[in-house]
């Protein structure tokens, strides 16, 4: 998937975004965030920080949750997303892989992937799309005829990401891809994200697992009670006292030095994700 704009050009700009639910509960309070073309941006934050609300605003699903944009704008390649429905967002190249996988459990692996490509008007190259997914996740090729509900949690996450990629996104929104997975599988997710990015797709990664997210990202933002409290390069945030105390000091056995080590070896090749 090649980009149509030069690296460093914003593919997504969020300006002073305010979102409420039911006209009363303010979930986002003036959020500003930028994703440059060809980059991986991590959005960190605890439960209730507003991460899911932000993704709903981007993917056009906010109104389904009784949410509303009260102020601000969301510019995707210079065009305002306000009022776009989810189908139009996907057809324009803005694709979300939801939290909890949400695959079609009664369909086979290949049928799930086919469903992911239904929004693509240009049918040419579909074989290459399948091959791209199977090269990235060889276990899915082995199980292409198996019902998706019989896959392990890690395999289902592979399938969810693969289904999103079948839509040929320019910007992929990943919502908590490490949720509920074993530590050794989580350790491979960052490599998968970097490989997707190397193939030309920009990524906005929403994660509670800061260690994985900061290793995968170029830049990062910390969302705290609906506001951006910190932002900067992923390496800078990994070494900041606040992030180390709030996010890197709990539930991880990796040091900030290892998080920052990604910068020393940015060309590391993908280790195939297997269980």
N, C-alpha and C positions, 0 to 999 in steps of 0.2 A: 504494500500500500504506500504509494509515494505521495508526499505532500504537494499541494499546489502553490504554497507560499514559501518564501525563504525562511530558514531557521531564524528565530528571534522575533519574527512577526507574531503578534498575538493571534491565536486562534480563538481564544475565549477571554472576554473581559467582563467582570462583574463589578458594577459600580454602585456603591451606597445602597445595597439591596436590603430592603426591609420586608419581612414576611410575617403575616399573622395567621392564626387559626381562629375561625369563628368570629373574626373581627375584633378579638379581644386579646388572645394570648400571642405575645410577640416572640417569635422563634428566631428570627434573624434581625439584627439591629445595626444596619449600616455596614454590611460586609463588602469589602473590596478584595478582589482576587484576580490574578491573571495567569493564564496558561499559554506559554509561547508555543508556536508551531514546532513540532519535533521534540518536545520536552516531556518529562514525567514530573508531575507535581503531586506531592502528597498533602492531604488534608487530615490533620490529626485532631483528636478531641475525645473527651469522655462521652459516655451516654448522656443524651440530653443537651449536648453542646450545639446542635443544629445541623450536623453533617447530613442527616437524611433529608431534612428540609431543603438544604441547598441542592441536593441531587434531584429532588422532586421538582424544584423550580427549573432546573436545567433540562430535565427530560420531558416536561410538559404534563406531569402527573400530579402537580400540586393541588389542582382543583378537585381531584378525586378524593383528597384527604381534607377537604373543606379549608384549604389554605388559599391565601391570596397575596400577591405582591402589592404592597402598599406604596412603595417608593423604590426608585432606582431602576437600573436596566441591566439586562444580560445580553451582551453582544457576542454572537458567534459568527466569526469571519465578517465582522462589521454590521451584521443584520441583527435587529432586536428580536429575541425569542419570545417576547411577550405575546400571548395569544396563540402560540403554536401548539397543536395537539401532539401527542406522543408519536403518531405515525409520521407526521411531517418532520419531527426532529430526527427520527431514524433515517428517513429518506435523504435528509440533508447531510448525514454522516455523523450525527451525534447519537451514540449508542451506549446504553447502560447495561451492565451486568449486575443484576440486583443482589442484594444481601439474601443469603439463604438459598442460593442457586436457582430455585424455581424452574427447574427443568420439567419437561413433560414426561412423567415417570412411566406412563403406559406406552409411550412411543420408543422406538429403538434409538440407538445412538445416532445413526445416519438420518433418521427421520427428524430428530431434534435439530441436527445441523441444517437439514433442508429447510426446516421452518425458519431458522435464523436468516436464511438467504432470500426469503419471500419478498422482502422489501426492495431488493435489487432489481431495477428495471432492466438493466443490461445483463442478459443471461450468459453471454459469452464469458468463458473463463471459469465456469462453475467447477469443472474438474480440478483446476488449479487451486480453487478455494478449498475444496475438500483436502487436497494433497497438502496444502499449507498446514491445516489443522492436524492431519495425521502425522506429518513430519514433526510437529511440535509436541504432540501427545501420542506416541506410538501405541499406547495401550488402547486408545480409542479406535485405532485402525483394527486392532485385534478383536475388538468387541463391537464393531459397527452394527452387527445384527442383533445385539443383545438389548433387552429392554432397559431403559435408562434407570428405572427404579431399582434395579438389581446391582447397580454400580456402588462402589464404596464412596464415602464422603469426598475423598480426594479426587476420585475419578469423576464424580458429579460436578465438582468445581472445574475440572478441566473441560468438561462438556459445556458448562455454562459459559466459560470464556470462549471456547471454540464457537458456540452458537452466536455469541456477540460478534466475533470476527467475521462470520459468514455474511454479515451485513455490510462488510467493507467500510468500517468506520474511519473517519479522519480523526475523531476524538472519542476515545473509549473511556467511559465512566465505570470504575470498578468500586463496588460498594462492599467493603469488609470481606475481601476474598479469602482471608485466613480464618474466618469465623468457624469454630468447631472442628478444625483440622488438627491432626497430630503435629507436634513440633518439627519432626523431620520433613513433613510435607510443606509446612509453612516456610521452612528454610529454602525451598525451591521456588516459591512463588515469585520472589523478587527477581530471580533469574529469568523466569518466564516473562515478567513484565518488561524487563530490559530488552529481551529478544523481540517482543512485540513492537517496542519502540524502535529498535534498530531496523525493523522492517518497514518503518515509515508512519506508524500510528502514534499520535500524541495521546497521553494518558493522564487522567485525573484520578488518583488513587485515594479513596477514603478508607482510613484504617485506624483501629485502636492499637494494633501491634506496631508501635513506633520503630522498633528495631528493624523489622523487615521493611517498613515503608521508607525509612530514611536511607537505607542501603540501596533501594531501588530508584529513589527520586533524585532529580536535579535540584529542585527547590521545594520548599515546604511552607505550609501555613498551619498555625495552631488556632483552632476555633474554641472559644471559651464563652459559654452562655450567650451564644448568638453573635459574638464579636470576634474579629481576628485579633488575638493578643500578641502573637509573634509571627514573624515571617522572615525568610532569608534562604540562603543556600542550604541544602540538606546537611552538608557537612558542618556548617556553622551552627545549625540548630542542634545537631547531634552532640556538639560539644558545649552547648549552653547549659548553665546551671539549672535553669528552670525546666528544660526538657529532660535533662538527666534525672532530676528529682521527681518530676511528675509522671514521666512516661518510660524512661529507660531503666529506672530503678526497681520496677515491679514486673515479675513474671518473665524475666529474660536472664539468660546466662551469658549474654554477650556484652562486652564493654563498648564504650563510645569509640574507642580506638578502632575496634573491628567494624563498627558502623561507618566510620570515616574512611576505612581502608578501601572502600569501593572506588574512591577517587584515584587510588594508586594503580588500579587495574581495570579501567573502564571498558576494555575490550574483551573481558572474560566471556568465553563462549558458554552457551546454554548447556547446563547439565540436564539431560532428559528427565522429565518428571515421571517417576514411576513409583509404585508402591510394592 
